[in-house]
């Protein structure tokens, strides 16, 4: 998995989840997506102090108006951070996390309904990885990607999307990179970027 880490803790977190059991991956990988989504949402707005903290502190706290992943996904879509495919994939990632968290019988990416949710993920097909090993289909040459974000998107060891866990991880990988781009390069464009 290609990860752009923001600090040492994030790097350690990614390293731990890559080799973990399916349930752990399904529960923990969405955390980093949620963190990136929160940061991208905040990058488009201005925080302000209040008598008891800050507007962001109040909105994004547990129990706050934007305190849950599902609400932040809807707000990001409404703000134009991503298009319909990004919105759908984010919602599917949330549903997968919820299945692993709330269903004791779900412990694998091949269990129902997780397998159906993963089959519905689309971003991994829209942003194919550059396959250096020859295992997967090479769709684009990384040398044709002139900017840093395109290089990060294409430079992935997850080029072969034949198993459910790989497709899930590739989607998480893409979302973390694309949301980080939105955090660091917020634009006022109304055309969604992914």
Protein Blocks (a to p, Z undefined) as FASTA:
>chain_A
ZZddfbfklmmmmmmmmmmcfklmmmmmmmmmmmmmmmmmmmmpccdddfklcfklmmmm
ghiaklpfklmmmmmmmnopacfklmmmmmmmmmmmmmmmmmmklcbfkbcfklmmmmmp
mklmmmccddfkomaccfbdfklmmbfklmmmmmccblblkbfklmmmmmmmmmmmmmmm
mmmmccfbfbdfZZ
